[in-house]
Amino acid sequence: MNTKLQLKVILFLQFFIWGSWLITLGSYMMIKLKFTGIEVGAVYGTMGIASVFMPSLLGIVADRWIPANRLYVLCHLIGAVTLFIAASITSPFLMMIVMLIHCLAFMPTIAISNSISYSCLESQGLDVIEQFPAIRIFGTIGFIVAMWMVSFMQLELSNMQLYIAAASSVLLSLYSLTLPLIEVAKNDGKEKSIVSSLGLDAFVLLKQPRLAIFFLFAVLLGGILQITNTFGNPFLHDFDKVPEYADSLVVKFPSVLLSISQISEVVFILFVPFFMKKLGIKYVMLISMLAWVARFGLFAYGDPSPFGFVLLLLSMIVYGCAFDFYNISGSMYVEKTVSPNIRNSAQGLFMTMTNGIGAYLGSMISGIVVDHYTSETGIDWHNVWLVFAGYSLVLAIIFVFIFQNDTTEQKTATISS
């Protein structure tokens, strides 16, 4: 079977699972289960807790002991079971525990799927930077298809979204068995340091000042990403409290509107290799931060009215730039910066900083902010989004002064300017 086709199917299903519940579970919990903002943030925060150590830990396991694609199968089988159980839970505490177990299995698979793709492409003699973005697009397409299915089937406020994700996890586990076995790194017989023996080589990257700053901002940007995943859908559902908006398409199919964000990803991901080569990681990440400012600012002033809808639509479009210019370029930057023998560990470390520490802080702090602006009349979403826009702007200003491109990137950026 064609390797690139196999990888496209793998990534489609990987993100179809996530898209089935990530955007809509918050609305299900807030509206149907009556969870508070902090309780919803705590459930979403389980992704951060799991990502603090599990991607790096399983990256080490994949580097040294268990073939990455076999470990991938096991993780998704565990994920399927936990999603099935979560569908019947109504307690905030139990939901948090079960989703934590799920995320302990699922979150590492994002980094592992990247590593599997890189390994398979290299084994075919293909250039990763040139080939991977076009393959990764199918992950975004899978996410979009899942969102549309849940929305058009009117399942945004139903536990059926979790059953769909569970069934998809089983399917992905079975299909992953079709991939060729990825060998673990062989012992070359040389004496290794304690750090190397434990598989913690990637953490040594933090000793390099430039990479340490990169990973620090990975944490800070990871927090931004989690905010709209958690509260974007509840925000749009809340317009049903305004009589003139109650029957609008924004209220009826909020996930379809939000899916434009992922459609935008499909477009912007094609520009990542070009901008990485022309501008370097610093300016690509800076563009991402400014796009986040626009994302939140447009949310703050958007609504289902004709003009407000245009603002919401623009917010969805800039999301593609905000996400891809950080998440995809960051993963590719790590790939080209580290040696192949710590590839899985390094990708796991990037995942730890972004979807681990960053996502946990983003989930919990955003929940606190939402509850702070919640009163008897509802949630003041305008000020909620302005707070996040301000944070993104401050982050961009600090970043531009303290992070430097490497020498080759600086030369490339100078030529293009």
QUILIN-V907641 format. One line per field, one symbol per residue. ss: DSSP state (H for helix, E for strand, - for the rest). phi: phi as a letter, one per 40 degrees, with the letter a starting at -180 (. if undefined). psi: psi as a letter, one per 20 degrees, with the letter a starting at -180 (. if undefined). Layout:
ss = ???
phi = ???
psi = ???
This chain:
ss = --HHHHHHHHHHHHHHHHH-----HHHHHHHH----HHHHHHHHHHHHHHHHHHHHHHHHHHHH---HHHHHHHHHHHHHHHHHHH-----HHHHHHHHHHHHHHHHHHHHHHHHHHHHHHHH----HHHHHHHHHHHHHHHHHHHHHHHHH-------HHHHHHHHHHHHHHHHH-----------------HHHH---HHHHHHH-HHHHHHHHHHHHHHHHHHHHHHHHHHHHHHHHH-HHH---HHHH-HHHHHHHHHHHHHHHHHHHHHHHHHH-HHHHHHHHHHHHHHHHHHHHH----HHHHHHHHHHHHHHHHHHHHHHHHHHHHHHHH--HHHHHHHHHHHHHHHHHHHHHHHHHHHHHHHHH-EE--EE-HHHHHHHHHHHHHHHHHHHHHH----HHHHHHHHHH-
phi = .ccccdcccdcdcdccdcccbdcbcccdcccccgccdcccccccccccdcccbcdccccccccbbbddcccccccccccccccccdcbcbcdcccccccccdcdccdcccccccccccccccccgbccccccdcccdcccccccdccccccccfbcbbccccccccccccccdcccccccccccccccgccbccdcccgbdcccdcccdccccdccccccccccdcccccbccddcccccccdcbdbcccccbcccccccdcccddcccccddcccccbgccccccddccccdcdcccccbcaccdccccccccccccddcdcccbccccccccdccbcdcbdccccccccccccbdccccccccccccccccbbcchbccdcdcccccccccccccccccbbbccdcccccccccc
psi = qpghgghggghghgiggghhhghihggghgggikqrghgghhghihhgghihhgggghhgghhhgppghhhgggghgghgghhgghhjpipgghgggghggghhgghhhghhhgggggggghhjkqpghhhgghghhhggggggggggghghjljhkqihhhhghghhggghgghhiiqqpoqrpqpjiqpqrgghhikkhhhhhiiogghggghghhghhhhghhghhgjgghghhiiiiogiihjqhghhmhhgghihghhhghghhhiggghghhhrhghghgggghhhghghghghiqrirgghhgggghhhgihgggggiggghgghgggihrqhikgggghhgghggfjegghggggghhgggghhjpahiapnhghghhghggghggggggghhipqqrghhggghhhi.
